[in-house]
Amino acid sequence: MPGSFDDAKSKPVGSGPYSFVSWEPNKQITLERFDDYFGGAAPTKTIIEQPITDQQVALNNLYSGSVDIIASASSATTAQVDSSRAEVVTPSTSNSMDLIEFNSSGKLADPRVRQALALALDKDSVQKIAYGGGGSTTASPLPESSWAYAEQNGYDYDLDKAKALLAEAGASDLSFTLELLSGFPQAEQMARVWQESLAQIGVTMTPRVSELSVWLDAYTSRNYDAIWNSFNVGGDPNSFFDVIMTPHLADDYPNSQVKDFVAQAVATSDEDARKKIYAQLQEIIVNELPVMVIEWAAVGLHRRERT
């Protein structure tokens, strides 16, 4: 509702099976079941979402019963799970995406440079080392489970082609910093794999791990070369373009064609027509790489009840 825009952060208005109760920044969000929801009552009365960046702390909280579910767990965390106290859940599909967002201005302004960086990311090794072989490495910024998903070719690991693109773009002796969020070991493991490959094509990438407040400041001010992020794509594909792409379109990636397509998709009610628009959007995003999908994570944990 237009009249609620000023209070959207503290009093958001939604239409789902849960209603907003409260938000404590950097601490928790509380949701409560909306019993009059048209789709039927949700199974849980109250949901409390808490950001716990240290996965060991999260695992200990799971064991103690102070949390019931860890929504996304790294391979290092799942490898040490006590199966008598918690269970690893691997869904067939996931809408949880780990990605790199590029600052598409400055040293990474040329799409050929971003494409070269993508060609130097060995996703198969990252999947094995950082994600324990789970998840999916599809290139589209929409999950395979989405009705709007359109398969994209992506970037096969090819250091020779990456070198050629950098030479074509005149990007010799390239160096950049990758911002990482503390408490996500899969991000640090990915960075090490990528860093080694980038060095082979003459690119120096420096990972920098920061606490949430520092990472968030860099993210919102666009004060980065490249930044790791994790995002859950909602049921409607516009969630990705609204939350992730809109800030880029207003700042470092002012692509008028993408802006127009996003607006058309939102204004169109026919699902088949929207699907065609989102297929074009996915193709552009994968080709120009303002953001790059690393992995669709597919592992979570839940606590076993004591008997």
N, C-alpha and C positions, 0 to 999 in steps of 0.2 A: 504494500500500500504506500502511495507517495508520501502520505503524512507521517510515515514511520521511518523515513530515511535518516533523519537526524539521530534517532535512537537505535539504529540497526545493530550497532555493536553490543549494546547492553540489553536491548529488548527486541531481538529479531522476530519477524513474523514468518511462520512457515505453514506447510499444509500436509505434513506427514503424520506418521503414527505416534510421534512423540512431540511434546511441546517443550519449549525452552523454559528453564527455571532460573538458572543463574550462571554467571561466568566470572571466575576469578583468574585474572591474567597470569599466565605461566604456572597455574596451579590446577584448575579443573573446570570442566563444563558439566552442568547437571541438567539432564533431560528427564521428563516424566511422561508416562504413557498417556496418550490422548484417547480416552475411552469412546469418544464420538467419532473417531476416524472411520471414514466410509469403507475402508478395506478390511475392517475387523480389528479386534483388539490385539495389540502387540504382546509377545509372550512375557516380557519383563516389565515390571512396574516402573523401575527407576534405572537409568543408565548414568554413570559418572565416568567421564573420560578424563584421564590424567596424563600429561606429558612427562614421561620418565625417560630421560635421555641415556642413563646408564643402564644397560641391559642386565647387568649382574644384580643391580638393585631391584630392577623390575622382576627378575626371576625369584629373588628372595621374597619379595612382596607376594608373588604368586604362591610360593610355598606356604607362607604364613597365613594366607587367606585375606590379606588386605586388598588384593586385586584378584579378579576371577579369570581374566583373559589378557594375554599380551597379543595385541593385534598383529604385530609383525616382529618376527624374531630372526636374528642372523644365524648363519650356519654354525658359528662358534657357540652361540647360546644353545641351539637345539642339540648340539653334540654333547653337551654336559647335562642335559635334562635327566633328572631322576624320574624314571618312568612310573615309579610307584606313587609319585606325588603330582605329576603333570603329564599331559599328553600333547604330542605334536600333531597339529591339524594341518593337512595339506589339501586345500580345496582344488578342484579340477581347473578352475579359472580364478583369476584375481583381478580386482580393479585397483590394486595398490601398486603404484609405479614409482621406481627410483629413476631420477633423471638428472641431467646436467642442463642448467640454464646458462646460455652464453650472453654476455653483454655484447650485442651485435653492433657495437661502435668501437672506435679506437682500433687497437691492434687486431681484433677479431671481426672487423667490419666486413671483410670480404667473405662471401659464402664459401668460396673455394678453400679458404683457410679452415673454416669450421668443418667442411667435408673431409679435409685431410686429417683433422683431429679425430673425426669419427672413424675413418679408415684405419687409424692406428689404435683403436680400442678393440682388443681381442675379447669379444663378448663371451666366447666359449670358455676361455680361461677364467674370466671374471665370474661366470655362472658357476664354474666348478669350485673356484677358490673362495669366492666371497659369499656364494649362496648355496653351497653344498650340493650343487647340481640340480637344484629345484627351480621353479619359476619358469618364465618364458622370456625370450630375448626378441620378441617381435618389435619392429621399428615404429609402428604407428603409435601416436599419443592417445589412442583410444583402445580399450581392452578388447580382446577377442570376443568376449561375451556381449559386447555392446551391439545393439541392432544397427548402429551406424559404422561399425568397424569395416575398414577396407584394407586388405592386405597390401603392404608396401615392401619393396625390395630391400630397402635399408642399405647398409654398408658392410660388405664382407671385409674381413681383416686383410689388408693389402698395403704393406709398407712401401712398396715400389710406387704404387699409384698415389699414395699419400705424398711421397717425396715429389712426384711430378706435379701435383696440384700446388704444393707450396712454392715450387720453382716458378710455375705459371703465374702465381699470385705475387711473386717477388717478395715472399716472406721468408727471407733467410735469417738465421740466428733468432728465431722466434722464441720468446719466453713469456709465460703467463702464470698466474697464481690461481689455484683451485681452492675455493672456500669449502670446508667440510664442517659438519655439525658434530660436536662431541657426543659420544654415546652411541654412535652408529658404526660399529666395526666393519660392516660390509662396505661402507663408503671408503674407509681408509684402505681396506684390502683392494678394492677396485682401483683406487688412486695409485697404489704401488704397482699394480699390473700395467696400468695405462702409462705411468711415468717411465717405466722401463722401455716400453715400445716407442714412446715419443722420443726418448733419447736416441734411439736408433735412426730417427729421421731428422736429427738435429734440432729438436724442440725441447726446451727446458720447461718442465711443468713443476711448480712448487706447491705441494699440498699445505694448506694451513687449517688446522683444527681449532675451532672456537666454541665457546659456550653459547647457549641459545641467544642470549641478549646481544652478544657481539655479532653472531651470525645474522640475526634478524635485522640489526641495524645496517649491515652491509647489504642485505637482500632488499630491504625497503628503499634504501637510498641509491640502489643500483651501483654501489661502490665495490665492484668486483670485475674480474675478467671472465671467470666462470664459477658457478656455484652449484654444489650438489643439493638436491631437494628430494622430498618424497611426498607423493600426492595420491589421494584416493579419488579416482574419477567417479562422479555420481552417476545415477541411472540415466540422466539426460546428458548427452555428449557436450552440451553447452557448458557444463561445469568446468571442464578443462579450459575451454577458450575464455570463459568469464574470469576464472580465478588466476590461471597461469598466464594466459596470453594477453589479456587486456592491459596489464601494466607495461608489457613489452611494446605493444602496439602504440601506447601513448608516450613512449620514451625512446628506447634504443632501436626498436624494430618497427618503424612507422610504415608498414606495408598496407597501402590503401586497398589492394585487392583482397587481402585477408580480412580487413575491417569490413568491407562490403559483404563478403561471403558470410561472416559471423552474424552480421545484422540481418541478412536474408534468411539464414537458418533459423534465427529466433522468431522472425516475423512470419514464417511459413508453418502452417498447421499440418499439411500433408506429409506423412512420414516418409513416403517414397521420394518426394521432392527434397526433403531435408537430408535424406541419406545421400543423394547425389551431391549436394552441396558439401556435406561433411567429407565425402570421398575426395573432393577437390582440395579441401582444407588440409586433410591428412597428407596428400601428395605434396603440397607446397611446404608444409612444416618439415617433412622428412627431407625434401630436396634442399631447402634453404637453411634448415637447422638453427632457428633461434633457440630451440631446445632440442635435446637429444635423449631419447629413452635408453636407459641402461638395462633395466630388468623389470619385468612384472613379477613382483615378489608373491610367493604363494605358500608361506609358512606362518602359522600362528601357534600359540600355546594356550591351553586352558587347564585349570586346576582340577585334579581328580578329587572327588568327594571321599572323605574318610568313611570307612564302614566299620 
